[in-house]
Amino acid sequence: MTTWNLQGTVNHLLICGGSSCRKHKGEEVAEAIEDEIEKQGAGRLIHTTVTRCNGRCSDSCVVISYPEGVWYKEITPKLGKALVRRLLEGERLEDNVVYTYEGQFLAAAERGTKGKKKK
């Protein structure tokens, strides 16, 4: 197992690998994000982790950006690449923000407050 030196990392992207996100191209999203990080030469700045389910299946594919605590919904491979570029510019993909964290999680829109029980 590789141990990463995260010194210098400014963003950690958690890419949902749950079944709903995989059905919505989650694996391709992860690959596109990693490819764009490499293309931009940002491997020391942005670290990625593919997770298990993040519990927002209706928003798949979900990507969470830390340390800001921003949850992004409906990320496609193309949007994943755009997200990397925006983060490097200090910006967000505003149209895809579902939650932000400002001392507590805040829904970006009414839709974000609606959860769905898992079966």
All heavy atoms as an XYZ file, in Angstrom:
927
protein
N       0.838     -1.180      0.000
C       0.000      0.000      0.000
C       0.882      1.242      0.000
O       1.857      1.317      0.723
C      -0.912     -0.017      1.217
C      -1.714      1.241      1.360
S      -2.643      1.276      2.891
C      -4.268      1.131      2.237
N       0.523      2.207     -0.815
C       1.267      3.455     -0.891
C       0.789      4.409      0.188
O      -0.398      4.510      0.464
C       1.047      4.123     -2.267
O       1.475      3.222     -3.271
C       1.806      5.417     -2.389
N       1.722      5.116      0.792
C       1.384      6.165      1.740
C       1.721      7.490      1.073
O       2.853      7.701      0.637
C       2.197      6.013      3.044
O       1.907      4.736      3.590
C       1.843      7.090      4.039
N       0.721      8.358      0.969
C       0.904      9.640      0.298
C       1.406     10.695      1.265
O       0.957     10.779      2.398
C      -0.433     10.118     -0.287
C      -0.894      9.248     -1.398
C      -1.720      8.171     -1.298
C      -0.548      9.356     -2.761
N      -1.919      7.598     -2.522
C      -1.202      8.313     -3.452
C       0.253     10.226     -3.485
C      -1.079      8.129     -4.810
C       0.360     10.041     -4.846
C      -0.291      9.002     -5.484
N       2.313     11.527      0.797
C       2.725     12.701      1.544
C       1.762     13.811      1.123
O       1.789     14.268     -0.020
C       4.167     13.088      1.201
C       4.606     14.353      1.911
O       3.823     15.018      2.573
N       5.877     14.679      1.766
N       0.902     14.216      2.020
C      -0.134     15.193      1.676
C       0.282     16.635      1.946
O      -0.524     17.548      1.776
C      -1.428     14.863      2.429
C      -2.035     13.509      2.066
C      -3.251     13.212      2.941
C      -2.401     13.438      0.600
N       1.543     16.850      2.358
C       1.996     18.220      2.546
C       1.894     18.955      1.223
O       2.285     18.429      0.177
C       3.446     18.258      3.015
C       3.577     18.195      4.515
C       5.011     18.402      4.918
O       5.807     17.489      4.801
N       5.313     19.593      5.367
N       1.343     20.141      1.250
C       1.166     20.920      0.024
C      -0.181     20.702     -0.642
O      -0.547     21.424     -1.550
N      -0.932     19.691     -0.179
C      -2.254     19.440     -0.742
C      -3.206     20.549     -0.312
O      -3.261     20.891      0.867
C      -2.801     18.073     -0.272
O      -1.895     17.066     -0.699
C      -4.178     17.793     -0.825
N      -3.939     21.114     -1.265
C      -4.895     22.170     -0.943
C      -6.338     21.716     -1.100
O      -7.251     22.344     -0.565
C      -4.645     23.465     -1.760
C      -3.308     24.075     -1.400
C      -4.720     23.193     -3.251
N      -6.567     20.638     -1.848
C      -7.910     20.078     -2.009
C      -7.843     18.565     -1.926
O      -6.948     17.950     -2.496
C      -8.539     20.450     -3.354
C      -9.032     21.861     -3.386
O      -8.329     22.723     -3.898
N     -10.201     22.111     -2.868
N      -8.825     18.008     -1.245
C      -8.991     16.561     -1.206
C     -10.380     16.295     -1.765
O     -11.377     16.751     -1.204
C      -8.875     16.048      0.232
C      -8.921     14.563      0.328
N      -8.905     13.929      1.538
C      -8.976     13.577     -0.603
C      -8.949     12.613      1.350
N      -9.003     12.378      0.056
N     -10.441     15.586     -2.879
C     -11.710     15.275     -3.519
C     -12.114     13.853     -3.172
O     -11.370     12.904     -3.428
C     -11.605     15.423     -5.037
C     -11.288     16.826     -5.546
C     -11.210     16.821     -7.068
C     -12.325     17.824     -5.065
N     -13.294     13.719     -2.564
C     -13.860     12.420     -2.227
C     -14.890     12.102     -3.306
O     -15.912     12.781     -3.419
C     -14.515     12.464     -0.849
C     -13.596     12.927      0.284
C     -14.388     13.050      1.591
C     -12.426     11.992      0.458
N     -14.614     11.104     -4.108
C     -15.459     10.745     -5.249
C     -16.269      9.523     -4.859
O     -15.705      8.478     -4.527
C     -14.594     10.461     -6.491
C     -13.682     11.663     -6.783
C     -15.475     10.122     -7.693
C     -12.498     11.341     -7.651
N     -17.579      9.658     -4.882
C     -18.438      8.570     -4.436
C     -18.292      7.357     -5.349
O     -18.365      7.464     -6.570
C     -19.894      9.012     -4.392
S     -20.972      7.731     -3.711
N     -18.113      6.199     -4.717
C     -18.006      4.953     -5.442
C     -19.146      4.001     -5.127
O     -19.047      2.807     -5.368
N     -20.243      4.555     -4.577
C     -21.411      3.732     -4.279
C     -22.109      3.285     -5.550
O     -21.828      3.770     -6.653
N     -23.055      2.357     -5.400
C     -23.680      1.758     -6.589
C     -24.432      2.766     -7.452
O     -24.362      2.699     -8.680
C     -24.599      0.602     -6.187
O     -25.639      1.056     -5.350
N     -25.145      3.714     -6.852
C     -25.861      4.709     -7.670
C     -24.890      5.594     -8.437
O     -25.115      5.907     -9.606
C     -26.767      5.584     -6.789
O     -27.830      4.823     -6.284
N     -23.818      5.988     -7.782
C     -22.839      6.832     -8.468
C     -22.108      6.052     -9.558
O     -21.826      6.596    -10.621
C     -21.871      7.445     -7.465
S     -22.647      8.758     -6.471
N     -21.830      4.777     -9.303
C     -21.203      3.956    -10.349
C     -22.128      3.848    -11.554
O     -21.674      3.887    -12.699
C     -20.838      2.572     -9.818
C     -19.554      2.567     -9.002
C     -18.990      1.175     -8.779
N     -19.972      0.176     -8.439
C     -20.363     -0.140     -7.206
N     -19.843      0.495     -6.178
N     -21.260     -1.078     -7.000
N     -23.446      3.741    -11.307
C     -24.408      3.683    -12.419
C     -24.417      4.987    -13.210
O     -24.802      5.012    -14.374
C     -25.818      3.405    -11.894
C     -26.005      1.993    -11.414
C     -27.396      1.803    -10.845
C     -27.526      0.464    -10.154
N     -28.779      0.337     -9.412
N     -24.018      6.083    -12.550
C     -23.967      7.393    -13.206
C     -22.528      7.776    -13.542
O     -22.125      8.927    -13.389
C     -24.627      8.449    -12.314
C     -26.107      8.309    -12.252
N     -26.740      7.605    -11.265
C     -27.080      8.746    -13.081
C     -28.043      7.624    -11.476
N     -28.277      8.307    -12.581
N     -21.747      6.787    -13.984
C     -20.386      6.991    -14.487
C     -19.385      7.426    -13.423
O     -18.423      8.132    -13.720
C     -20.378      7.965    -15.661
C     -21.183      7.483    -16.841
C     -20.985      8.369    -18.046
C     -21.775      7.779    -19.209
N     -21.475      8.469    -20.445
N     -19.587      7.009    -12.193
C     -18.680      7.378    -11.106
C     -17.235      6.974    -11.356
O     -16.315      7.736    -11.057
N     -17.028      5.784    -11.913
C     -15.659      5.348    -12.198
C     -15.027      6.224    -13.276
O     -13.854      6.583    -13.186
C     -15.643      3.877    -12.602
C     -16.003      2.958    -11.437
C     -16.110      1.491    -11.834
O     -15.706      1.124    -12.957
O     -16.611      0.720    -11.003
N     -15.824      6.594    -14.276
C     -15.327      7.470    -15.335
C     -15.066      8.876    -14.798
O     -14.131      9.543    -15.234
C     -16.313      7.535    -16.506
C     -16.414      6.233    -17.285
C     -17.516      5.298    -16.773
O     -17.931      5.405    -15.594
O     -17.954      4.438    -17.552
N     -15.902      9.321    -13.843
C     -15.685     10.622    -13.205
C     -14.342     10.615    -12.479
O     -13.541     11.550    -12.632
C     -16.835     10.968    -12.231
C     -16.479     12.172    -11.358
C     -18.128     11.228    -13.000
N     -14.083      9.576    -11.694
C     -12.813      9.485    -10.966
C     -11.631      9.509    -11.935
O     -10.644     10.220    -11.717
C     -12.787      8.225    -10.110
N     -11.738      8.747    -13.008
C     -10.662      8.692    -13.992
C     -10.462     10.057    -14.662
O      -9.323     10.505    -14.844
C     -10.979      7.638    -15.050
C      -9.833      7.359    -15.992
C     -10.149      6.201    -16.928
O     -10.528      5.123    -16.444
O     -10.015      6.398    -18.145
N     -11.552     10.734    -15.009
C     -11.457     12.050    -15.656
C     -10.813     13.069    -14.714
O      -9.972     13.873    -15.138
C     -12.839     12.530    -16.094
N     -11.202     13.028    -13.448
C     -10.623     13.950    -12.460
C      -9.123     13.685    -12.321
O      -8.308     14.619    -12.348
C     -11.359     13.825    -11.112
C     -12.742     14.484    -11.214
C     -10.537     14.447     -9.973
C     -13.634     14.264     -9.999
N      -8.753     12.430    -12.180
C      -7.339     12.086    -12.031
C      -6.540     12.457    -13.278
O      -5.414     12.961    -13.178
C      -7.201     10.612    -11.677
C      -7.717     10.335    -10.268
C      -7.992      8.872     -9.977
O      -7.735      8.009    -10.848
O      -8.473      8.597     -8.858
N      -7.123     12.254    -14.459
C      -6.453     12.632    -15.706
C      -6.249     14.143    -15.780
O      -5.187     14.615    -16.201
C      -7.249     12.174    -16.930
C      -7.210     10.672    -17.145
O      -6.397      9.971    -16.485
O      -8.015     10.181    -17.969
N      -7.266     14.905    -15.370
C      -7.158     16.372    -15.425
C      -6.147     16.887    -14.410
O      -5.409     17.840    -14.695
C      -8.525     17.026    -15.207
C      -8.549     18.506    -15.476
C      -8.282     18.900    -16.933
O      -8.481     18.073    -17.848
O      -7.890     20.067    -17.157
N      -6.093     16.267    -13.247
C      -5.087     16.653    -12.243
C      -3.698     16.470    -12.831
O      -2.833     17.357    -12.726
C      -5.265     15.828    -10.949
C      -6.543     16.252    -10.217
C      -4.043     15.972    -10.034
C      -6.956     15.324     -9.091
N      -3.486     15.339    -13.479
C      -2.185     15.066    -14.101
C      -1.910     16.061    -15.226
O      -0.813     16.617    -15.319
C      -2.148     13.637    -14.634
C      -0.778     13.238    -15.161
C      -0.714     11.782    -15.569
O      -1.393     10.947    -14.950
O       0.031     11.495    -16.522
N      -2.908     16.290    -16.076
C      -2.750     17.221    -17.202
C      -2.376     18.620    -16.720
O      -1.554     19.302    -17.338
C      -4.055     17.283    -18.004
C      -4.022     18.231    -19.172
C      -5.341     18.242    -19.910
C      -5.348     19.288    -21.005
N      -6.666     19.356    -21.654
N      -2.973     19.047    -15.596
C      -2.717     20.380    -15.057
C      -1.456     20.423    -14.191
O      -1.098     21.484    -13.682
C      -3.918     20.853    -14.229
C      -5.202     21.007    -15.012
C      -5.123     22.075    -16.077
O      -4.449     23.093    -15.921
N      -5.800     21.842    -17.193
N      -0.810     19.281    -13.997
C       0.391     19.240    -13.158
C       0.080     19.549    -11.702
O       0.891     20.137    -10.990
N      -1.114     19.128    -11.259
C      -1.590     19.494     -9.921
C      -1.579     18.327     -8.940
O      -2.265     18.361     -7.924
C      -3.001     20.072    -10.036
N      -0.785     17.315     -9.224
C      -0.758     16.139     -8.370
C      -0.367     16.418     -6.930
O      -0.777     15.705     -6.025
N       0.416     17.447     -6.690
C       0.796     17.799     -5.314
C      -0.261     18.676     -4.650
O      -0.255     18.824     -3.440
C       2.140     18.520     -5.298
C       3.226     17.722     -5.945
C       4.472     17.377     -5.182
N       4.875     18.174     -4.074
C       4.942     17.673     -2.829
N       4.611     16.439     -2.585
N       5.357     18.437     -1.852
N      -1.166     19.248     -5.440
C      -2.167     20.166     -4.894
C      -3.518     19.506     -4.621
O      -4.227     19.905     -3.698
C      -2.381     21.332     -5.858
C      -1.162     22.203     -6.153
C      -1.484     23.213     -7.235
C      -0.681     22.887     -4.884
N      -3.888     18.544     -5.461
C      -5.206     17.919     -5.337
C      -5.032     16.415     -5.171
O      -4.393     15.766     -5.996
C      -6.090     18.218     -6.567
C      -6.269     19.723     -6.750
C      -7.448     17.527     -6.418
C      -7.023     20.117     -8.012
N      -5.614     15.891     -4.110
C      -5.572     14.456     -3.826
C      -6.985     13.902     -3.998
O      -7.959     14.591     -3.687
C      -5.079     14.233     -2.395
C      -4.977     12.795     -2.010
N      -4.010     11.961     -2.528
C      -5.715     12.043     -1.170
C      -4.161     10.753     -2.006
N      -5.182     10.775     -1.182
N      -7.110     12.686     -4.487
C      -8.427     12.080     -4.664
C      -8.525     10.789     -3.869
O      -7.532     10.091     -3.670
C      -8.718     11.754     -6.148
O      -7.770     10.807     -6.604
C      -8.682     12.995     -7.004
N      -9.746     10.510     -3.430
C     -10.066      9.246     -2.779
C     -11.435      8.811     -3.287
O     -12.378      9.602     -3.258
C     -10.133      9.397     -1.244
O      -8.871      9.877     -0.769
C     -10.466      8.074     -0.575
N     -11.528      7.582     -3.770
C     -12.828      7.025     -4.136
C     -13.378      6.376     -2.879
O     -12.713      5.560     -2.250
C     -12.708      6.015     -5.292
C     -14.055      5.363     -5.584
C     -12.174      6.713     -6.548
N     -14.584      6.772     -2.504
C     -15.207      6.313     -1.265
C     -16.258      5.247     -1.550
O     -16.529      4.921     -2.702
C     -15.898      7.477     -0.542
O     -17.025      7.906     -1.324
C     -14.947      8.642     -0.322
N     -16.877      4.798     -0.515
C     -18.099      4.012     -0.662
C     -19.229      5.027     -0.732
O     -18.991      6.214     -0.905
C     -18.257      3.070      0.518
C     -17.203      1.980      0.470
C     -17.509      0.908      1.451
N     -16.464     -0.111      1.396
C     -16.717     -1.385      1.394
N     -17.957     -1.828      1.444
N     -15.724     -2.240      1.371
N     -20.459      4.605     -0.545
C     -21.621      5.490     -0.678
C     -21.533      6.682      0.277
O     -21.243      6.525      1.456
C     -22.899      4.690     -0.408
S     -24.383      5.700     -0.517
N     -21.814      7.862     -0.254
C     -21.836      9.079      0.555
C     -23.248      9.478      0.971
O     -23.445     10.519      1.571
C     -21.167     10.235     -0.202
C     -19.677     10.033     -0.297
O     -19.030      9.640      0.663
N     -19.121     10.268     -1.464
N     -24.244      8.670      0.623
C     -25.596      8.884      1.123
C     -26.434      9.912      0.391
O     -27.462     10.329      0.907
N     -26.029     10.352     -0.765
C     -26.814     11.313     -1.555
C     -27.064     10.715     -2.931
O     -26.780     11.327     -3.966
C     -26.083     12.647     -1.668
C     -25.917     13.431     -0.387
C     -27.201     13.919      0.215
N     -27.964     14.719     -0.743
C     -29.128     15.290     -0.471
N     -29.670     15.152      0.712
N     -29.752     15.984     -1.380
N     -27.627      9.510     -2.949
C     -27.798      8.747     -4.193
C     -28.596      9.498     -5.252
O     -28.335      9.361     -6.440
C     -28.445      7.401     -3.886
S     -27.460      6.417     -2.724
N     -29.566     10.301     -4.831
C     -30.371     11.043     -5.811
C     -29.568     12.156     -6.477
O     -30.023     12.738     -7.454
C     -31.630     11.611     -5.154
O     -31.280     12.530     -4.138
N     -28.368     12.442     -5.962
C     -27.506     13.481     -6.528
C     -26.322     12.913     -7.296
O     -25.397     13.631     -7.631
C     -26.967     14.389     -5.409
C     -28.052     15.194     -4.736
O     -28.990     15.620     -5.427
O     -27.961     15.394     -3.510
N     -26.338     11.623     -7.582
C     -25.155     10.973     -8.150
C     -24.794     11.537     -9.529
O     -25.673     11.979    -10.257
C     -25.376      9.467     -8.227
O     -26.532      9.155     -8.954
N     -23.565     11.619     -9.785
C     -22.388     11.205     -9.042
C     -21.950     12.369     -8.130
O     -21.827     13.506     -8.575
C     -21.264     10.821    -10.011
S     -19.730     10.362     -9.223
N     -21.695     12.034     -6.879
C     -21.347     13.021     -5.862
C     -19.827     13.111     -5.710
O     -19.144     12.094     -5.648
C     -21.983     12.642     -4.504
C     -21.515     13.564     -3.396
C     -23.500     12.646     -4.610
N     -19.323     14.353     -5.636
C     -17.916     14.615     -5.338
C     -17.886     15.657     -4.224
O     -18.583     16.669     -4.298
C     -17.144     15.136     -6.579
C     -15.705     15.494     -6.211
C     -17.172     14.107     -7.699
N     -17.094     15.389     -3.197
C     -16.994     16.298     -2.051
C     -15.584     16.879     -2.033
O     -14.604     16.149     -2.167
C     -17.256     15.546     -0.735
C     -18.598     14.812     -0.807
C     -17.221     16.520      0.444
C     -18.784     13.783      0.289
N     -15.489     18.183     -1.874
C     -14.209     18.877     -1.865
C     -13.903     19.396     -0.464
O     -14.682     20.175      0.096
C     -14.238     20.042     -2.856
O     -13.019     20.764     -2.803
N     -12.772     18.948      0.068
C     -12.289     19.437      1.350
C     -10.983     20.166      1.121
O     -10.272     19.859      0.174
C     -12.097     18.266      2.329
C     -13.408     17.859      2.944
C     -14.126     16.788      2.437
C     -13.955     18.586      3.989
C     -15.354     16.436      2.970
C     -15.181     18.237      4.524
C     -15.870     17.168      4.014
O     -17.084     16.832      4.543
N     -10.671     21.191      1.918
C     -11.201     21.446      3.248
C     -12.469     22.298      3.291
O     -13.030     22.502      4.359
C     -10.047     22.184      3.941
C      -9.389     22.945      2.846
C      -9.506     22.055      1.630
N     -12.965     22.778      2.143
C     -14.151     23.645      2.169
C     -15.402     22.921      2.613
O     -16.342     23.545      3.093
C     -14.436     24.253      0.786
C     -13.287     24.955      0.142
C     -12.483     23.996     -0.706
O     -12.852     22.821     -0.837
O     -11.451     24.429     -1.241
N     -15.481     21.623      2.389
C     -16.678     20.867      2.732
C     -17.809     21.080      1.746
O     -18.979     21.039      2.112
N     -17.479     21.317      0.466
C     -18.496     21.539     -0.561
C     -18.863     20.199     -1.198
O     -17.985     19.457     -1.644
C     -18.002     22.527     -1.643
C     -19.029     22.688     -2.748
C     -17.681     23.879     -1.015
N     -20.158     19.904     -1.240
C     -20.678     18.687     -1.867
C     -21.214     19.062     -3.237
O     -22.057     19.963     -3.360
C     -21.807     18.097     -1.030
C     -21.373     17.477      0.256
C     -20.631     18.060      1.244
C     -21.678     16.164      0.705
N     -20.449     17.184      2.275
C     -21.084     16.009      1.977
C     -22.388     15.107      0.155
C     -21.188     14.835      2.699
C     -22.496     13.930      0.890
C     -21.888     13.802      2.140
N     -20.733     18.368     -4.266
C     -21.166     18.603     -5.635
C     -22.049     17.454     -6.098
O     -21.767     16.293     -5.810
C     -19.958     18.716     -6.571
C     -19.124     19.941     -6.324
C     -17.992     19.881     -5.520
C     -19.464     21.164     -6.889
C     -17.222     21.003     -5.287
C     -18.705     22.299     -6.659
C     -17.580     22.211     -5.853
O     -16.821     23.330     -5.633
N     -23.094     17.777     -6.845
C     -24.039     16.773     -7.352
C     -23.915     16.652     -8.869
O     -23.421     17.557     -9.544
C     -25.476     17.176     -7.010
C     -25.896     18.473     -7.702
C     -27.300     18.874     -7.368
C     -27.615     20.192     -8.083
N     -28.990     20.576     -7.919
N     -24.390     15.502     -9.358
C     -24.534     15.267    -10.792
C     -23.261     15.542    -11.586
O     -23.291     16.119    -12.668
C     -25.713     16.085    -11.330
C     -27.014     15.727    -10.624
C     -28.164     16.696    -10.890
O     -27.963     17.740    -11.545
O     -29.265     16.385    -10.423
N     -22.142     15.098    -11.032
C     -20.860     15.303    -11.706
C     -20.673     14.237    -12.786
O     -20.823     13.053    -12.535
C     -19.697     15.288    -10.691
C     -19.869     16.410     -9.657
C     -18.350     15.407    -11.406
C     -19.875     17.817    -10.232
N     -20.378     14.695    -13.970
C     -20.083     13.841    -15.120
C     -18.563     13.876    -15.329
O     -17.869     14.709    -14.724
C     -20.769     14.385    -16.381
O     -20.224     15.696    -16.654
C     -22.281     14.471    -16.217
N     -18.030     13.031    -16.194
C     -16.592     13.129    -16.481
C     -16.187     14.533    -16.953
O     -15.168     15.071    -16.502
C     -16.374     12.075    -17.570
C     -17.405     11.026    -17.250
C     -18.621     11.829    -16.828
N     -16.980     15.142    -17.819
C     -16.671     16.492    -18.309
C     -16.690     17.508    -17.170
O     -15.804     18.356    -17.059
C     -17.679     16.884    -19.400
C     -17.411     18.223    -20.030
C     -18.390     18.497    -21.152
C     -18.140     19.864    -21.761
N     -19.081     20.136    -22.856
N     -17.698     17.424    -16.292
C     -17.768     18.345    -15.150
C     -16.650     18.071    -14.146
O     -16.171     18.984    -13.486
C     -19.131     18.252    -14.471
C     -20.285     18.903    -15.221
C     -21.615     18.587    -14.547
C     -20.073     20.412    -15.309
N     -16.222     16.812    -14.037
C     -15.105     16.477    -13.152
C     -13.840     17.203    -13.578
O     -13.111     17.756    -12.746
N     -13.589     17.226    -14.879
C     -12.424     17.951    -15.399
C     -12.564     19.450    -15.131
O     -11.601     20.108    -14.733
C     -12.263     17.694    -16.895
C     -11.817     16.292    -17.212
C     -11.666     16.083    -18.701
C     -11.188     14.672    -18.962
N     -10.711     14.483    -20.321
N     -13.770     19.975    -15.351
C     -14.014     21.398    -15.097
C     -13.837     21.721    -13.614
O     -13.306     22.783    -13.261
C     -15.415     21.786    -15.564
N     -14.254     20.801    -12.743
C     -14.106     21.014    -11.302
C     -12.632     21.177    -10.935
O     -12.275     22.087    -10.182
C     -14.730     19.859    -10.520
C     -14.563     19.911     -9.004
C     -15.192     21.170     -8.420
C     -15.167     18.666     -8.366
N     -11.781     20.342    -11.466
C     -10.345     20.455    -11.186
C      -9.831     21.828    -11.605
O      -9.147     22.514    -10.833
C      -9.546     19.342    -11.898
C      -8.041     19.594    -11.818
C      -9.898     17.980    -11.303
N     -10.180     22.257    -12.806
C      -9.717     23.566    -13.291
C     -10.253     24.699    -12.413
O      -9.518     25.637    -12.077
C     -10.111     23.761    -14.752
C      -9.354     22.812    -15.697
C      -9.568     23.146    -17.158
N     -10.955     23.111    -17.572
C     -11.593     22.031    -18.024
N     -10.951     20.879    -18.128
N     -12.854     22.090    -18.383
N     -11.528     24.619    -12.031
C     -12.116     25.657    -11.172
C     -11.431     25.706     -9.811
O     -11.157     26.786     -9.290
C     -13.613     25.419    -10.975
C     -14.448     25.622    -12.209
C     -14.820     27.094    -12.399
N     -15.581     27.282    -13.595
C     -16.904     27.218    -13.688
N     -17.630     26.953    -12.634
N     -17.502     27.412    -14.845
N     -11.193     24.540     -9.220
C     -10.527     24.511     -7.916
C      -9.142     25.139     -7.988
O      -8.735     25.872     -7.080
C     -10.433     23.075     -7.392
C     -11.757     22.437     -6.983
C     -11.541     20.969     -6.628
C     -12.410     23.179     -5.822
N      -8.431     24.889     -9.066
C      -7.104     25.481     -9.230
C      -7.169     26.995     -9.380
O      -6.205     27.692     -9.069
C      -6.386     24.847    -10.427
C      -5.974     23.386    -10.231
C      -5.473     22.794    -11.541
C      -4.932     23.264     -9.126
N      -8.326     27.498     -9.815
C      -8.543     28.945     -9.941
C      -9.177     29.531     -8.682
O      -9.491     30.721     -8.634
C      -9.448     29.230    -11.147
C      -8.813     28.852    -12.469
C      -9.804     28.847    -13.626
O     -11.013     29.095    -13.405
O      -9.371     28.573    -14.759
N      -9.422     28.690     -7.669
C     -10.039     29.161     -6.429
C     -11.538     29.343     -6.545
O     -12.132     30.100     -5.781
N     -12.161     28.652     -7.498
C     -13.594     28.798     -7.744
C     -14.325     27.482     -7.503
O     -13.714     26.466     -7.194
C     -13.822     29.272     -9.184
C     -13.210     30.618     -9.479
C     -13.355     31.016    -10.932
O     -14.056     30.322    -11.698
O     -12.747     32.024    -11.316
N     -15.663     27.519     -7.654
C     -16.521     26.347     -7.507
C     -17.314     26.119     -8.786
O     -17.451     27.009     -9.607
C     -17.552     26.573     -6.393
C     -16.980     26.766     -5.035
C     -18.104     27.003     -4.048
N     -17.578     27.153     -2.701
C     -18.279     27.546     -1.674
N     -19.557     27.840     -1.820
N     -17.733     27.638     -0.493
N     -17.899     24.926     -8.881
C     -18.894     24.644     -9.922
C     -20.250     24.987     -9.304
O     -20.947     24.116     -8.791
C     -18.871     23.161    -10.319
C     -17.821     22.679    -11.270
C     -17.964     21.175    -11.495
C     -17.896     23.405    -12.590
N     -20.598     26.243     -9.297
C     -21.766     26.727     -8.552
C     -23.061     26.003     -8.894
O     -23.875     25.726     -8.018
C     -21.943     28.239     -8.753
C     -20.842     29.084     -8.138
C     -20.724     28.989     -6.620
O     -21.703     28.625     -5.933
O     -19.631     29.288     -6.113
N     -23.275     25.667    -10.163
C     -24.527     25.017    -10.558
C     -24.673     23.607     -9.998
O     -25.766     23.046    -10.019
C     -24.653     24.960    -12.081
C     -24.872     26.323    -12.700
O     -25.252     27.267    -11.961
O     -24.670     26.458    -13.915
N     -23.584     23.048     -9.496
C     -23.604     21.673     -9.006
C     -23.426     21.574     -7.495
O     -23.344     20.481     -6.957
C     -22.536     20.845     -9.716
C     -22.816     20.737    -11.195
O     -22.477     21.636    -11.949
N     -23.469     19.669    -11.598
N     -23.372     22.708     -6.816
C     -23.214     22.694     -5.361
C     -24.535     22.274     -4.728
O     -25.587     22.841     -5.011
C     -22.786     24.076     -4.823
C     -22.817     24.103     -3.305
C     -21.405     24.438     -5.339
N     -24.475     21.260     -3.857
C     -25.679     20.832     -3.138
C     -25.567     21.192     -1.649
O     -26.569     21.502     -1.020
C     -25.993     19.335     -3.362
C     -24.999     18.419     -2.701
C     -27.398     19.001     -2.928
N     -24.359     21.166     -1.094
C     -24.119     21.569      0.294
C     -22.823     22.350      0.377
O     -21.870     22.065     -0.343
C     -23.962     20.349      1.222
C     -25.253     19.729      1.667
C     -25.709     18.572      1.067
C     -26.006     20.287      2.691
C     -26.890     17.978      1.463
C     -27.192     19.700      3.091
C     -27.626     18.542      2.481
O     -28.801     17.959      2.873
N     -22.803     23.302      1.303
C     -21.566     23.981      1.670
C     -21.417     23.835      3.183
O     -22.378     23.493      3.878
C     -21.605     25.486      1.309
O     -22.699     26.108      1.980
C     -21.730     25.688     -0.182
N     -20.236     24.082      3.670
C     -20.000     23.983      5.101
C     -19.469     25.306      5.603
O     -18.409     25.753      5.186
C     -19.002     22.865      5.417
C     -18.860     22.647      6.903
C     -19.802     21.898      7.593
C     -17.818     23.220      7.615
C     -19.711     21.715      8.954
C     -17.718     23.037      8.979
C     -18.661     22.279      9.641
O     -18.561     22.114     11.002
N     -20.247     25.931      6.468
C     -19.840     27.191      7.070
C     -20.126     27.097      8.557
O     -21.018     27.755      9.079
C     -20.586     28.346      6.407
C     -20.200     28.470      4.937
C     -21.049     29.467      4.166
O     -21.523     30.445      4.772
O     -21.226     29.255      2.963
N     -19.394     26.193      9.228
C     -19.636     25.930     10.635
C     -20.721     24.883     10.827
O     -20.825     24.256     11.870
N     -21.544     24.710      9.809
C     -22.557     23.657      9.740
C     -22.900     23.454      8.267
O     -22.639     24.312      7.443
C     -23.810     24.044     10.518
C     -24.533     25.252      9.952
C     -25.787     25.588     10.742
O     -26.218     24.838     11.584
N     -26.358     26.731     10.462
N     -23.460     22.282      7.942
C     -23.825     22.039      6.549
C     -25.048     22.862      6.188
O     -26.035     22.874      6.916
C     -24.100     20.558      6.295
C     -22.850     19.759      6.137
C     -22.459     18.865      7.109
C     -22.043     19.913      5.019
C     -21.293     18.138      6.980
C     -20.876     19.192      4.873
C     -20.502     18.302      5.855
N     -24.957     23.544      5.055
C     -26.058     24.355      4.547
C     -26.422     23.871      3.156
O     -25.556     23.757      2.280
C     -25.644     25.830      4.481
C     -25.205     26.465      5.797
C     -24.640     27.856      5.553
C     -26.378     26.526      6.768
N     -27.708     23.596      2.947
C     -28.176     23.179      1.628
C     -28.149     24.381      0.693
O     -28.592     25.468      1.053
C     -29.585     22.606      1.720
N     -27.624     24.172     -0.512
C     -27.553     25.251     -1.492
C     -28.920     25.588     -2.063
O     -29.146     26.681     -2.549
C     -26.595     24.873     -2.614
N     -29.857     24.630     -2.004
C     -31.215     24.830     -2.507
C     -32.147     23.914     -1.716
O     -31.703     22.990     -1.040
C     -31.288     24.494     -3.996
N     -33.417     24.150     -1.820
C     -34.410     23.334     -1.106
C     -34.240     21.849     -1.387
O     -34.393     21.016     -0.509
C     -35.822     23.787     -1.490
C     -36.928     23.025     -0.799
C     -36.964     23.215      0.722
O     -36.497     24.254      1.205
O     -37.449     22.302      1.410
N     -33.860     21.520     -2.620
C     -33.693     20.115     -2.994
C     -32.683     19.413     -2.090
O     -32.821     18.243     -1.784
C     -33.256     20.013     -4.451
C     -33.000     18.582     -4.861
C     -32.638     18.480     -6.325
N     -32.296     17.105     -6.615
C     -31.313     16.741     -7.383
N     -30.577     17.639     -7.973
N     -31.052     15.469     -7.583
N     -31.656     20.128     -1.670
C     -30.628     19.532     -0.838
C     -31.125     19.072      0.508
O     -30.503     18.220      1.136
N     -32.232     19.629      0.985
C     -32.732     19.248      2.297
C     -33.497     17.940      2.264
O     -33.773     17.353      3.308
C     -33.651     20.344      2.869
O     -34.793     20.497      2.012
C     -32.920     21.664      3.020
N     -33.860     17.497      1.094
C     -34.634     16.263      0.969
C     -33.701     15.066      0.860
O     -32.923     14.954     -0.070
C     -35.548     16.326     -0.243
C     -36.646     17.365     -0.086
C     -37.546     17.381     -1.294
C     -38.714     18.305     -1.180
N     -38.563     19.533     -0.528
N     -33.799     14.207      1.845
C     -33.014     12.977      1.819
C     -33.870     11.833      1.361
O     -35.047     11.976      1.079
N     -33.284     10.662      1.320
C     -33.984      9.482      0.877
C     -33.487      8.324      1.729
O     -32.268      8.143      1.854
C     -33.647      9.256     -0.596
C     -34.502      8.289     -1.327
C     -34.275      8.522     -2.809
C     -34.143      7.273     -3.580
N     -33.909      7.485     -4.995
N     -34.397      7.580      2.341
C     -33.990      6.463      3.169
C     -33.405      5.366      2.316
O     -33.894      5.073      1.237
C     -35.180      5.904      3.959
C     -35.555      6.798      5.103
C     -36.483      6.056      6.036
C     -36.780      6.976      7.208
N     -37.301      6.274      8.323
N     -32.353      4.755      2.849
C     -31.748      3.606      2.166
C     -32.516      2.367      2.522
O     -33.049      2.240      3.607
C     -30.304      3.434      2.601
C     -29.406      4.490      2.073
C     -27.994      4.118      2.424
C     -27.067      4.963      1.627
N     -25.770      4.393      1.558
N     -32.576      1.446      1.588
C     -33.275      0.184      1.827
C     -32.306     -0.878      2.274
O     -31.179     -0.877      2.019
C     -33.988     -0.254      0.553
C     -35.070      0.716      0.191
C     -35.751      0.270     -1.074
C     -36.811      1.295     -1.448
N     -37.536      0.927     -2.600
